[in-house]
Amino acid sequence: MAQPLRRETLSGQLAEELIALIQRDRLNPGDFLPSVAVLTEDYSVSRPVVREALRTLEARGIIRTENGRGAIVQPISNELLSQYFLRVATIHEEALVELLEVRRGLEIESASLAAVRATNEELAQIAAIVDEMRAFVGKGEGYAGLDADLHLAIASATHNTMLYYLIESIREPLKDSMEVGLRNIAQGLRGHGDENHYQRVQELHEDLLRALQRRDRAAAAAVMARHFDEAVWYIAGLGDPLGGPEAETGEPTSE
């Protein structure tokens, strides 16, 4: 039997109690919470308090309420994280580069884990994306979309749900930044032909694929690090990374 709640901040207390209830009763996505009437009786609170607690949980993405059906437990998602990163990227001009720096660490770990955890089917899917990307070299929008698909496929191959959600949540606010980077490439940074830069990006993706196929954890991480180091150069418009100093990770060895 649920314990009566203290009188202060009742809706907040009830919201926490309902989270504990979901965990304690192992409620899965799609399961229903008890009705408002049952919660009112169990916790000795008024209906407005119950409804406010449910609104709190709905705002946090934990439940969804439907008229005539009740409160339904929601699957874990990255929606709130995505909204946060998108808002930050909109407010602060420097946030795009900062997001790339955050995502760099996540993506390096993603490549490292995928190298040892990816199934043969997942590696085949990654290879198919890289192969399709070859046909889009120099075609900004199409290439950027496939690039996003590639990174999510690698994240999925880590079999780490939290890492996948973090990478996916940063992807949306970085969509515009990828287009900025591709525009910078198209402008021929430091006077070089844009085709060399496009080809360099593709070569890095192919190096990454080979490292994953070899199950070489260190090489996969090194290629991903180099890829993101160059992405920061392109997006910030700092110049030509091909003519700049080597990344700290060094140039990975290609087969």
Residue pairs with C-beta under 8 A, 6 or more apart in sequence:
1 42
2 17
2 42
2 43
4 43
4 44
5 13
5 14
5 17
5 43
5 44
5 45
6 13
10 45
10 49
10 53
11 49
11 52
11 53
11 56
12 53
12 56
14 39
14 43
14 45
14 49
14 50
14 53
15 53
15 56
15 57
17 43
18 33
18 39
18 53
18 54
18 57
19 57
19 62
21 27
21 33
22 33
22 62
22 73
27 33
27 73
28 73
29 73
29 74
29 75
29 76
30 72
30 73
31 72
31 73
32 69
32 70
32 71
32 72
32 73
33 39
33 54
33 63
33 70
33 71
33 72
33 73
34 42
35 70
36 47
36 50
36 51
36 54
36 70
37 47
39 45
39 50
40 46
40 47
40 50
43 50
54 63
54 65
54 71
55 65
57 63
57 71
58 64
58 65
58 71
60 80
61 74
61 77
61 79
61 80
62 73
62 74
63 71
63 72
63 73
63 74
64 71
64 72
64 74
65 71
65 72
66 72
76 161
76 165
77 165
78 165
78 166
78 168
78 169
81 165
81 166
81 169
82 168
82 169
82 172
82 173
84 169
85 99
85 169
85 170
85 172
85 173
86 172
86 173
88 95
88 99
88 173
89 95
89 96
89 99
89 173
89 174
89 176
89 177
90 173
92 98
95 173
96 173
96 174
96 176
96 177
96 180
96 235
97 232
97 235
97 236
99 170
99 173
99 174
99 177
100 174
100 177
100 228
100 231
100 232
100 235
101 232
102 170
103 167
103 170
103 174
103 228
104 225
104 228
104 229
104 232
106 163
106 166
106 167
106 170
107 151
107 154
107 155
107 167
107 224
107 227
107 228
108 221
108 224
108 225
108 228
109 158
109 163
109 221
110 151
110 154
110 155
110 158
110 160
110 163
110 167
110 224
111 154
111 208
111 211
111 212
111 220
111 221
111 223
111 224
112 217
112 218
112 220
112 221
112 224
113 157
113 158
113 159
113 160
113 163
114 122
114 154
114 155
114 157
114 158
114 212
114 220
115 211
115 212
115 214
115 215
115 216
115 217
115 219
115 220
115 221
116 215
116 217
117 157
117 158
117 159
118 126
118 154
118 157
118 158
118 212
119 157
122 153
122 156
122 157
123 157
123 212
123 213
125 153
126 150
126 153
126 154
126 157
126 209
126 212
127 209
127 213
129 146
129 149
129 150
129 153
130 150
130 205
130 206
130 208
130 209
132 146
133 143
133 146
133 147
133 150
133 202
133 205
134 202
136 142
136 143
136 146
137 143
137 198
137 199
137 201
137 202
138 194
138 195
138 198
140 179
140 182
140 183
140 186
141 179
143 182
143 198
144 175
144 178
144 179
144 182
147 178
147 205
148 171
148 175
148 178
150 205
151 167
151 171
152 164
152 167
152 168
152 171
154 208
154 212
155 163
155 164
155 167
155 168
156 164
157 212
158 164
177 235
178 235
180 234
180 235
180 237
181 231
181 234
181 235
182 234
184 234
184 235
184 237
185 194
185 197
185 198
185 201
185 234
186 194
187 194
188 194
188 197
189 197
189 234
189 237
189 239
189 240
190 239
190 240
190 243
192 240
192 242
192 243
196 242
197 234
197 240
197 242
200 230
200 242
201 227
201 230
203 254
204 223
204 226
204 227
204 230
205 227
206 254
207 223
207 252
207 254
208 220
208 223
208 224
208 227
210 254
210 255
211 219
211 220
211 222
211 223
211 252
212 220
214 255
219 252
219 253
221 249
222 249
222 250
222 252
223 252
225 247
225 248
225 249
226 247
226 249
226 251
226 252
229 241
229 247
229 249
230 241
232 238
233 239
233 240
233 241
233 244
234 241
